[in-house]
């Protein structure tokens, strides 16, 4: 089968928003390649080893490719993408050159090629992400998350996901109930259970993500502990019973979206519960902190990696 490949050269800052656009418009797959420069700061505190750079993109730049079936109206899709990019610019988001190209490619050329770059990687002191097709022998007290991200977000290697995993480890989730908003591949939900959570409710509005998360939960044999459903936090809040209140809510989304449901998180959390928010570009950090404090959260800790921030806040 042949597919349309649409490629945009943009920035790491805009990569998640543009990837969301592609998914929302029916992409059969999306890949993000960020700067491979050796000048990029790398975290090697846990003995991580990095391949030599695969590209010569300047720091902060990224190339996003999305794949659509041949019957799609590519001209209209490109026009829609250009309008979306203009809206990002109006929101003061740096989109870089935003150069767009398209071509026809064979399915086999892209469907599995990315897998050669996804290897087992130690993300935190305890958590290692292992793709299902790789062999790996876990060490003592090591939590291994088996993952096949498919078309959903989240391999653990992106800064926003890595920050969330580190924050979960700091939050001491043992014995606690967790809600994972925008679960994507289910990586955060699975990691929370591997760290000892009591139970997890994983939510996503994207049916592709829900399907991917359910499969990854099955692979990790956690079907009895993790519930995956197509929903948002507001829907859950409307049906939530006090006895079901979580002690931790985690959301690895975008700052713009995080700002829209802070009060919902406050209402669903148990007293003194923790809210872990990631996907926040540094330029939006102050906006999120101010909104959290206005909604009666206390900022417990901030974690930073590259241009991204994760915040751990407590319900007062």
Residue pairs with C-beta under 8 A, 6 or more apart in sequence:
1 69
1 106
1 107
2 70
2 104
2 105
2 106
2 107
3 28
3 67
3 68
3 69
3 70
3 104
3 105
3 106
3 107
3 110
4 67
4 68
4 69
4 70
4 72
4 74
4 102
4 103
4 104
4 105
5 65
5 66
5 67
5 102
5 103
5 104
5 105
5 110
6 22
6 65
6 66
6 67
6 68
6 74
6 77
6 78
6 81
6 100
6 101
6 102
7 63
7 64
7 65
7 66
7 100
7 101
7 102
7 103
8 18
8 63
8 64
8 81
8 85
8 98
8 99
8 100
8 101
9 61
9 62
9 63
9 96
9 97
9 98
9 99
10 18
10 61
10 62
10 63
10 64
10 85
10 95
10 96
10 97
10 98
11 60
11 61
11 62
11 94
11 95
11 96
12 34
12 35
12 60
12 61
12 62
12 306
12 307
13 60
13 93
13 94
13 95
13 281
13 283
13 307
14 62
14 85
14 88
14 93
14 94
14 95
14 96
15 32
15 34
15 62
15 64
16 153
16 160
16 254
16 279
17 88
17 93
17 254
18 64
18 81
18 84
18 85
18 88
18 95
19 30
19 32
19 64
19 66
19 153
20 254
21 81
21 84
22 30
22 64
22 66
23 30
23 151
23 206
23 208
25 68
25 77
25 80
26 68
26 72
27 66
27 67
27 68
27 151
28 67
28 68
28 69
28 151
29 66
29 67
29 110
29 111
29 151
30 64
30 65
30 66
30 67
30 151
31 64
31 65
31 66
31 110
31 114
32 62
32 63
32 64
32 158
33 54
33 55
33 57
33 62
33 63
33 64
33 65
34 57
34 61
34 62
35 53
35 55
35 57
35 58
35 59
35 60
35 61
35 62
36 52
36 53
36 54
36 55
36 56
36 57
37 53
37 56
37 57
37 58
37 59
38 52
38 53
39 59
40 59
40 306
41 306
42 48
42 50
43 162
43 305
44 50
46 122
46 123
46 124
46 125
47 122
48 121
48 122
51 117
54 117
55 63
57 63
60 96
60 307
61 96
65 110
67 105
67 110
68 74
68 77
70 104
74 102
78 100
78 102
81 100
82 100
85 95
85 98
88 95
89 95
91 256
92 283
115 131
115 133
118 131
118 134
118 155
118 157
119 131
119 134
120 128
120 129
120 130
120 131
120 134
120 136
121 128
121 129
121 156
121 157
122 128
123 129
123 156
123 157
123 162
123 165
123 166
124 165
124 166
124 169
125 169
126 141
126 142
126 143
126 169
126 195
127 142
127 143
127 145
127 156
127 165
127 169
127 191
127 194
127 195
128 136
128 138
128 142
128 143
128 144
128 145
129 144
129 145
129 147
129 155
129 156
129 157
129 187
130 136
130 144
130 145
130 146
130 147
131 146
131 147
131 148
131 155
132 146
132 147
132 148
132 219
133 148
136 144
138 144
143 191
143 194
143 195
144 194
145 156
145 187
145 190
145 191
145 194
145 220
146 190
146 216
146 219
146 220
147 154
147 155
147 156
147 185
147 187
147 190
147 216
147 219
148 185
148 212
148 215
148 216
148 219
149 155
149 184
149 185
149 187
149 212
149 216
150 185
150 208
150 211
150 212
150 215
151 208
151 212
152 184
152 185
152 186
152 206
152 208
152 209
152 212
152 213
153 161
153 184
153 185
153 209
154 161
154 184
154 185
154 186
154 187
154 188
154 252
155 161
155 185
155 187
156 162
156 165
156 187
159 305
159 306
159 307
159 308
160 252
160 278
160 279
160 280
160 308
160 310
161 187
161 188
161 252
161 278
162 305
163 278
163 303
163 304
163 305
163 308
163 309
163 310
164 188
164 250
164 252
164 276
164 278
164 310
165 187
165 188
165 191
166 303
166 310
167 250
167 276
167 278
167 301
167 303
167 310
167 312
168 188
168 191
168 192
168 195
168 248
168 250
168 276
169 195
170 301
170 303
170 312
171 248
171 274
171 276
171 312
173 192
173 195
173 196
173 197
173 248
174 195
174 196
174 197
175 196
175 197
175 198
176 197
176 198
176 246
176 247
176 248
177 197
177 198
177 199
177 200
177 201
177 244
177 245
177 246
177 247
177 248
178 189
178 192
178 197
178 199
178 200
178 201
178 246
178 247
178 248
178 249
178 250
179 200
179 201
179 203
179 233
179 236
179 246
179 248
179 249
179 250
179 268
180 186
180 188
180 189
180 192
180 200
180 201
180 202
180 203
180 250
180 251
181 203
181 232
181 233
181 249
181 250
181 251
181 253
181 261
181 265
182 203
182 204
182 205
182 209
182 251
182 252
182 253
182 257
183 189
183 202
183 203
183 204
183 209
183 210
183 213
183 228
184 204
184 209
184 212
184 213
184 252
185 209
185 212
185 213
185 216
186 202
186 212
186 213
186 214
186 216
186 217
186 226
186 228
187 216
188 250
188 252
189 200
189 202
189 213
189 217
189 226
189 228
190 216
190 217
190 220
190 222
190 226
192 200
192 248
192 250
193 200
193 220
193 222
193 225
193 226
194 220
197 225
197 248
198 225
199 225
199 226
199 227
200 225
200 226
200 227
201 226
201 227
201 229
201 236
201 246
202 213
202 217
202 226
202 227
202 228
202 229
203 228
203 229
203 230
203 231
203 232
203 233
203 236
204 210
204 213
204 228
204 230
204 231
205 230
205 231
205 232
206 230
207 230
210 228
210 229
210 230
213 228
214 228
217 223
217 226
217 228
232 261
233 249
233 261
233 264
233 265
233 268
234 261
234 264
236 268
237 264
237 267
237 268
240 268
245 268
245 269
245 270
245 273
246 268
246 269
246 270
246 273
247 269
247 270
247 273
247 274
248 273
248 274
248 275
248 276
249 265
249 268
249 269
249 273
249 274
249 275
249 276
250 275
250 276
250 277
250 278
251 258
251 265
251 275
251 276
251 277
251 278
251 279
252 278
252 279
253 278
253 279
254 279
254 280
255 279
255 280
255 281
255 284
255 285
255 287
255 288
256 284
257 279
258 277
258 279
258 280
258 288
259 287
259 288
259 291
262 275
262 291
262 292
262 295
262 297
263 295
265 275
266 275
266 295
266 296
266 297
266 315
269 275
269 315
270 315
271 315
272 314
272 315
273 314
273 315
274 300
274 312
274 313
274 314
274 315
275 292
275 297
275 311
275 312
275 313
275 314
275 315
276 310
276 311
276 312
276 313
277 288
277 292
277 310
277 311
277 313
278 308
278 309
278 310
278 311
279 308
280 288
280 308
280 309
280 310
280 311
281 307
281 308
281 309
282 304
282 307
282 308
282 309
285 302
285 309
285 311
288 309
288 311
289 299
289 311
292 299
292 311
292 313
293 299
296 315
296 316
297 313
297 314
297 315
297 316
298 313
298 314
298 316
299 311
299 312
299 313
300 312
300 313
300 314
301 311
301 312
302 309
302 310
302 311
302 312
303 309
303 310
303 311
303 312
304 310
